[in-house]
Amino acid sequence: MKYIKKEFGAYNLHIIKTNKFKTNTVRINFRSPIKKEEITIRNILCDIFTQSSKNYQTKRDLTIKSQDLYAADITTSTTRLGNYNNMNFYLNVLNDKYTEKGNFKSAIEFFTDIIFNPDIKDKEFNKDKLEIVKDICRKELLSIKEDVSSYSVIRMFESLDKNSPISYRMSGYIEDLEKINSKNLYEYYERMLTKDLVDIFVIGDINEEETIDIFKKTIKIRTLKKQTIPYIVNDIKPKQKRLVVKEKINTNQSKLVIGCKTNNLTEYERNYPLTLLNIILGGGVDSKLFKEVREKYSLCYTINSVPNKFDNILMIRAGIDQKNYDKTIELIDKILNETKKGKFTDNNIKIAKEYYNTALDEIEENQLRIIDNYFMKEIINTDTLEEKRIKINKVTKEELIKVAKKIKVDTIFLLEGGLHEKN
């Protein structure tokens, strides 16, 4: 696998050359310091590109063109990484050796034309297409409680710190949706092109010089810009007393979400001991939470933990019966305290390191995960896969205990189901 980075001032082009896959994948990433009031308009902007463009006036036209390019697949997404809002555009297309010479070039031209030559007239987006996208978004926002797992996580973060970016709903806000019109959407699009940081990733069995030449001709961004704020959210001061928030919902199962602060971590601790400790704590079927809370005491249907290195948070999630809430919290506290005292074995550490190394192997089998790995290196200077293997295998039990002592339960959110049950 060969990696090349070209800096063009207005954007960076990253080429990952490999013959491991039958397809070529392109990701164009626009990112900007996150603002709560801009989340919804960025979502709408991201979605409207898949409705039409200047050269393809209907969704049907876009689909036909995609099929002409041997089923080239174009998708979009918006995500938050720490202090930044990321808008992602993806192209996946068969390599030319499985189609015909020039197909990849044509697919890139089609892909970039959708983004940089949208359906705009008189400095306004197509009003009919905008209403279609807004209507879809409106329905999703009004039905947000239907996905109880996602909703419980959202509510926990809102309860943890309503003023931090971690509390922002990336699905957007209905009040901001109603303010969007074809004119201000165009104005925001223009600002995005001039202000957002842009990185383009290309992975596949490709000709480097030809690929560079294609993007130099198709990417219509010329404004120089630089990173203005760090990606990692500032440490949030822990509450003196943990906050417990409960909300009722008419469903069979209750959703428990616990937000733990992981303040004052070094970069090394954040990337390695915390990652390894999480695997031991709640990262899989061999974890302490799974084996004790679920298997030994049968207090939950599901349970896991996940760290977020951008937000300095470790989150524990469980699906439980409402009647088991107190016992579940008591047992989770017991497990956390035991972990801080080093009550885990060398074999636990060995299994966790094997799990981590297997996960690294899986990265190399997936184009998008390879791109993500290089993206993380670009924005927060993470290590290469080989460097990660070396460092994770050197993590000691003492380092794990030190990090465990920095984990503090801050906010507990329970989405109470089981309303049909009789007391």
N, C-alpha and C positions, 0 to 999 in steps of 0.2 A: 504494500500500500504506500503510495507516494503522495505527499502533501505539498501543495504550493499555495502561497498567499501573495496576491497582488493588491497593492494599495493604490487606489485611484483618487484619493482625497475625499471625493464625495461619497465613496463606498469602497468596501473591501470585497475582493473576489477570492474565494477559497476553493481550490480544486483538489479533490481527493481521488486519485487515479487508482482503480482496482479492476481486475477482471473477474471478480468473485460473483458478480450479479449479472442477470440478464437484462436488467433495466438500468436506466440513468435517472437519478433524482436530483432535482433542483429545489432549493429553499431560498426564498428572498425574505429577509427579516427586516422590518422597520421597527425601531424602538425609540421610545420617548419617555422622559420622566413621567411617572403616572400621576394623573390628576383625576379625582373622582368624577368630576363633571364631564370629562372627556371619554370615559369608558364606553358609554352607550354609542356615541357618534363614531368611535373607532370600530365598534362591532358592526354598525350599519354600513360603514364604508367598506369594511372587509367583505361583507356579504353581497353588497350591490354589484361588485365586480363579476360575480358568477351569474348574474341575471342577463347582462348584455354588455356590448362594447360598441364603439363607434363603427367598427367594421362587421360586427355580428349583433344584429339588432334584437334578437330574441334568444331565449334560453335554448330553444330548439336549434337555432343556427350554431350556437356554441357547441352543442352536443354533436351535431353533424360534423363539424370541423374536428372535434376531438376524435371521433371515430375514423375520419379520413387519415388521422395521424396515428393509426394503429392503436386506437383506444387510449390515447394520452389522457391521463387523469390529473385534473387540477382541483385542488382543495384549498381552503383557507381556515385560519384559526386566530384567536387572540388569547393571550395568556399574560399573567403577571409574574415577573421574576423580580422579587425584592421591590426596589423603588422604581421599576420600569414596566411600562406597558408594551408588550410585544405583539406585533401584527405579522403573521406568517402566511406566505403564499407558497404552495407546493406544486411541483410538476413531477409526475412519474411517467416515464415512457420507455418502451422497449429500445434496447440498443440497436444501432443501425445494422449490425450484422444479422439481426433477426427480422429486419424490416426491409429497408432500402437506404442507400446512401443519401444523406441529406435530410432524413426524417427528423433526427434530433435537432438539427439547425432550425427546421421549419417549426418544430414543437416549441422551441425557445422563443422564436419570433411571435408565435401565436400567444404564448404565455405572457410575455412582456407587453405585447400589444393590449391585452386585457387590462393590465395594471396601469400602463402609461398612456393609453389612448382610450379612456372610458367613454361611456355613452353620455357626452356632455354637449349642450347646445346653449349658446349665449350665457356661458359661465354658470350653468345650472345642470345638475344631474337630471336624467329622465324622471319626470314626476310619477309616471305610472309604475315604473320599476321600483322607485323609492317606496311607494305605498305598499307594494307587495312585500318588500323586505321589512318595512315597519310593522306590517300586520303580523308577519311571522314572529318577529321579535316581541311584539305586544302579547301575543298568546303565550309565548314561553315565559315572559316575566310574570304574567298573571297566574301561571300554573307552577310557580317555582316550588311550592310546598309538596307537589306530587312526587318529586324525587327526594324522599325523606333523608336518605344518606347524605346527599349534597347539601340539603337545606340545614341539617343539623351542624355540619361543618361551618357553613356560612354564619349561623347564629352564634356558634362558639367564638369565632374570630371577632364578630361584632361585639360580643360581650367582653372579650379579652382586652381590647383597646379600640374604641370606636374612632379615635383620631389617627390611628396608624394605617398605612396602606394595606396591612394585613386584613383589615376589616372590610375592604372594598369588595363589592359584589361584581365579579367579572362578567356576569350575565347582563349587567347594566341596571338602569333605573327608569321606571315608567315615566316619571316626571321629566327626565332629560330626553326621553324618546319623543315626547310630544312637542319638544322645542325644535326638533330637527326638520329642516325643509331643504328643498333641492338647492337653494342658493347657499345657505350656510354650510351645507355638506361639501359643496364645491370649494368654498373658502377654506374649510378645514383640510381638504385634500391638497390644496396648494401649499398650505403651511407644512403639512406632513412631508411633502417632497423636498422642501427647503430646510426643514429643521430636524427631522428624524435621523438617527444614526442608521446606516444601512449596511448589512452584510449579506452576501450571496454565496451559497454553498452549492457545489456541484460534485456529485459522486458517481463514478461509473467507469467503464472502459472507454475513455474518450481521448481525443487528441487535444493536448493542452493548449497549443498555440491557436488552433481553430476555435476552441471554446472561448479563450480570452478575446479573440477578435469578434466573435458573435456578440458577446456582452458589451464590448466597447461600442458596438454599433446600435445595440437595442436599449441599453439603460440610459434613460433620459434624466439623469440627475447630475447636476454640475456644482451645487453649492457645497462648500467645505464646511464641516462641523466637527465638534468634538464632544466627548462625554463631559457632562456638567456636574453630576452627582454620583456617589457610589451606588453600586447595585445592592449591597447588603444593607438591610434595614437596621437602624440604630437599635441597640439594646433597649428593651422596654423595662422600666423599673418594676420589679415584682411587687405585687400587692402584699401588704402586711398579713392579710388573712385571705385565704383562697375564696374566690367568688363562686357561688353555686347558683345557676340559673336553670329554671325548669319551665317548659312550655308544653302544653297538651296538644295532642293531635289524634285524630280518629283513625288509628291503625293498630294492627295486632301487636307489633313489636316496638319496643322503645329503642331509641338511638342515643348512646352515651358517647360524648366527645370530651376529652380532657386535653386542655392546652397547658403544656409545661414550658416554662422559660428555660433557655439554655444560655444565660448571659456570661459574658467575659471569657468566651472561648477564643483560643488562638486559631489562626488559619489551619494549622496542622490538626488541632483537636477537632475542629469542625469537619474536616475532610476525612479523617481516619479513625481516631478513637470513638468519636460520636457515632459514626457510621457502623462500626463494628459492635459497639455497645447496643445500638438499636436492634441489630440482628439477634443478639443474645436476649434482649428484653422482649421484643414483639415483632421481629421481622420475618417470622415463618412458623412452620409447624413444629420446629424444634425449640422455639422460644419459650421463655419462662412464663409469659402471659398466656400463651396458647396452651401449654401443658398443664398449668395449674388452674387458671380461671375457667378455661373451657373444658379440658379433658378431666382433670382431677375432681373439680367441684361442680362442673356442669352449670355454671352461673351465666353463660352467654352462648349465643349461637355462633357468633364470629368475634374475633378480637385481634387487633394488630396495632403496631406503632410505626410511625414514620417521622423522620427528622426533616426539617426544611432549613438548609444551610443559609438561604437568603434571608430568612425571617427570624433566625435564632429561636426557633420553636421546635419542640418535639410533641407530636400529637398522638394520643391513644384513642382508638375508636373501638366501640363494641356494640353489638346488637344483643339486647337483653330483655328479659321479662321485667316489667315494672317492679314487681315484688322483690326482685333480686338486686335492686339498686344499692342499698346500704352494704350488703355483703360484698358486692362487686368492688365498690370503692374501697372498702376496708382491705380486701385482698390485694388490690392494685397498689395501695399504699404500702402494704407489707412487702410486696415484691420489690418496689422501688427502694425502700429502706434497706432491704437485704442486699440489693445490687450495690448500693453505696458503701456497704460494709464488705464488699468483695465476696459475697456468698454465691459465687459461680465458679465452675471448675475449669481447669486447663482444657478439658475436652470440649466444654462449651465454646471456648475461644477458638479451638482448632476447627470445630464445625462451622463457626461463624466465618472464619477466614476462608474455608473451602467454599462456602456459600457465596462470599464476595467474589472470589476468583472465578467461580462459575458464571456469575453475573457479568463479569468482564468478558468472558468468552462469548456470551450471548450478544453483547454489544457489537462484536465483530461480525455477527451474522445478520445484522439489520442496518440498512442504509440510513434510516432516520436516526437511529441511536448513535451511529458513527458521527453523523452530522451534529447531533446534540453534544457529543463529547468534544468535538472541535469548537463548537460554539461556546461551551463553558470555558475552554482554554482561552478563547478570544476575549471574553468579557470579565472573567475573574481569575484568569491565569492558572487554571487547574493543571494537574500533571497529566502526562501521557499515560496511556493504558499500562505500559511497561513500568513506568515510575510508580503508578498506583499499586501494582502487584508487589513491588519491592517494599514500599512503605507500609502497606497493610500487613504484610507478613512479619514486620518488625514491631508492631504494636504490642505493648506489654500489659499485663494485668494491672500494674500500678497506674498506667496511663488511663486505663478504662475506669478505674475507681475514682481517679481525680476528676474525670469528666462527669461521672455519675453524680458526684457531689455538687455539681453545678446545675443539675436538673431540679427544678422546683415546680410543683403543681401550682398553677396560678388560677385557672378558670375551669370549672366543670359545667358542661351544658348537657341537660337531659331533655330529649324530645320524648315526652311521655306518651306511649301508646297503651294498648290494653284497656281502653275506656269502656269496652263492653263487659269487662270482667266484673264479677260481683265481689264485694269485700267480705 
